[in-house]
Structure formats: C-alpha cells, structure tokens
Amino acid sequence: MNGQAIRLTVRPRPPRPEELTLRFSERAIKELETILRHYPDRKSAMLPALWIAQREYGGYLPPEAIAEVAYRLGRSYAEVEGVATFYTMYNKQPVGKYMLEVCTNLSCMLCGAYRILEYLQQKLGIQLGETTPDGLFTLTEVECLNNCGDAPVMQVGDIYCRQLTPEKIDAILEQLRNGDEHTVLQLAEVEVQLHLSEQERASL
C-alpha cells in the first residue's frame, strides 16, 4: 500500500431495544404525530423526524437519537442511519452553540472564501470541523448556499451572512457572543415548524 497506513472508521454500535431510552418530549411526540398525517406512510416523514430528534438531543444525532427515530417510524436503525448520514445538515457529532458554515464553492471561492476561512480559523483558534473550547462555535466548509451573487457567504443557523469581509466577521462573532439567536437548536426548531401549518402550530 505504498507505505500508507489504512485508516478504519469504527461505527458506534446501535442501542439494543432493551437499552433504548426514549427522550422525545410530549411536545415532540405531538409534532411528529401531526406531521405524520401529511404523508401516506411513516417512512416519508423521516427528514422532519430527524430534525425533531436533532433538537431534542441537543443539536446532533447520537446513535440513541437515530434509534428513537427508527422506533417511532417503525423502520430499521440502518435505514434511518443511512438517511441521517447522507444529508450534511444533520450533525453526527456534538457541535457548538453556533455552526459557522462557510461556502467554498466556485463563486464564493473566487470571491475570497478561503481567505475568510483562514481568518476565522485564526480568530477562533480552531481548524475546520473543530469547536472552540468554550463550546460556542463550530467551523465547517459547505457546498453552494445558493447565494452566489452575494459571495462570499456563510450560514449561521437560520440566516445567511453575505459579502463577508474580516470586519464583518468580527461584527458577526461579537453579535453572536452577546446574543442568543441563530443557534443550532433554533435552526432545528425552524425546520420542524416548516412542516406544520399555522393552525397546527397553534394547536400544539
């Protein structure tokens, strides 16, 4: 193998049925049951169910969260895990209070996205995929955010930060440190609510 070490990824063992502790709140169960009425079968509600789980489990999907979604939808653990690991918006590891997701696709790259990434790494003292020691920020690189005309762009929770410069980055970080909006949990909440009508939200 040309002297290169082979790196193996060890997948966490899914909880056995007797080990499963259900953590969905009463509100979460009602939300899921309401959303299920929108679909012809329970499997079709897997994406909103995973958003509910991400909110209920503190911003990411540990094996226990995937197992609970599988239990509540009547699907296998492997099937739910396959969906959760396919989509990048579901966090498989613990993350910070805020996710800083910098687009590095073509338009953003040409407009300085990697300079923005380097600045964020220096400013926060972390590398891509890492979380600051205070648990506030996780820094990631993402594909196109569909805001090419305002490149470079970064998503923070439920908002886009456009036409980024070092000065704008400083202001954004300061605002996030002193506020309590656009968090990972709030993004999950927004995604869940998008699957409910105004009347349904009012009744829950």
N, C-alpha and C positions, 0 to 999 in steps of 0.2 A: 504493500500500500504506500510505496514511496516514503516510508518512514513517518507517515502522518498517523496520529492517534485517532482511533474511531471513537466518536462521542455518542453515547447512548442516552436517550431520554427515557427516564423511568416515569411511567404514568401512575398517578395516585390510584390506589385501589378504591373502587366504589364501595360505599357503605352497604353492608348486608341488610336485608329487610328488617331484621331484629335490632340493628344498630341505628336505624333511621329515626332521628328526632325532628318532627315537623316544626318549622319555625314561621310559617306564614301566619301573619296576624289575621284577626277576624275580618278586618277591612280588606286585606289582600285576597282572602278567600272569596269574599263577596265580589271584588273586582274581577277575579278570574272567572267566576261562575257567570257574571254578567257578560263578559267578553265572549265566553264560550257560546252564548246564544247567537252570536253573529256568524258562526261558522257551521258548516254541515257536519263536521266531526271534531273531536277534541284535539287531534293532531294538528289541525290547521291553526290553532291558537298558540303554537309553540313559541313564536317570537315574542308576543306580548307577555306570555307566561315567564319567559326568561328575563324580560325587563322587570317584571314584578319581583322575581327571585333576586335579581341584582340589587334592587332597592332594599328588599327585606334582609339580605345577607350582608349589608354594609358596603355595597359598591363593587362587589365582584362575585364570581360564581365558583365557590369551592365544590368539591365532589358532593357534599351534602346538599347543596342548592340544586345541582343537576339531578340528584336522586329524588329530591322532593318534587321537582317539575315532572320527572318521569312518573312518579307515583300519582300525582294529581291529574295527569293527562292519560294515564293508562298506557304509557309507552315504555320501551326498554331504556335502560341507562345509556347504552351505546348509541341509540338513536338520538337522544337528547344531547349527549356529549358531542356527537358529530355535528349537530346544528350549532351548538354553542361555540365550538372551536373553529367553525367555518367563518363566522362573522367576527370582524375585528372590534365591533362596538361592545361586545361582551368581554369583560375583564376576567381572565382566568387566574390572576394573581392579585393579592391586595395592592391597592393603589392609594395615592394621596387624596386629600380632600378635593383637589383640583387636578384635572387632566389637561396638560398643555399639549395639544396635538398640532404639530406644525406640518403643513402640506409641503412636500418636496417634489411634487410632480412638475411637468415641464414648465408651465407658466411661472409658477412660484420659484422654481429653481433658477430660471433666467432672471428673475427679479430679486434674487438675493436670499432665498430661503435658507441656504446652508450657512450664510453669514448670520442670519437670525438664530439658527440652531446653535452655532458656536457661541454667540453672545449669551443665549440662555444657559448653556452649559457652564460658561464661566461665571455668570451672575448667580446661578443657583448652586454651583459646585457639584454637579452631578452629570452623568452621561445619559445617553439615550436609554430609555427603559428603566431608569432608576428613579427613586423617590427621595426627596430631601429628608434629612434626619428629623425635621420637625413634623413630618407627615403631611405637609401642605401640598406639595407639587410633585406630580409625576410627569416626566417629559417623554414624549413619543413622536415618532415620524409617521405621517399618514399619506395615503394617496389622495387624489384630487378631491377637493372640497366643493367643487362646482362654483367657485368664486374667482375665476381666472382674471377677470377684469380688475380685481382689487388686490392682486398679488403683491407681496407675499401675504398669505393668510394663515391664521392659527385658530383652531376651535378650542374654546374653553367651556365645557359643559354645554349649555344650550345656546351659546352665542358664537358668532364669528368675529374675530379681531382682524381688521383689514389694513392693507398698505402699511405693513409693520416696519418700524424703524427701532433702533435701540432706545430712543427717547420714549416711544410709545410702549415698548416692552416694560421700561421702568415704571411708567404710569399704571399699566395694567397690573403688574405684580403688586404695586403698592395698594391699589384698589382692592385686589383680591385678599391681601393680607388683612386689610381693615374691614372687610365685609363678610357677608355670609350668603352670597348669591353665586349662581353658575357652577355649583358643585357637582361632583359625580352623582350624588344621590338625587339632586334636583333634576339632572338630565334624565335619570331613570323614571322619576315621577312624571316629567313632561311626556315621555314616550308612552307610559301607561295611560295617561289621561287622553292621549290622541286616539286611543282605541275605544273611548267611551263617549257617548253623546252627552250633550249638555244636561238633558233630563236624567240620564243615568248617573252622571257625576253628582247631581244634586240629591239623588236618592240614596247615595252610599254614605 
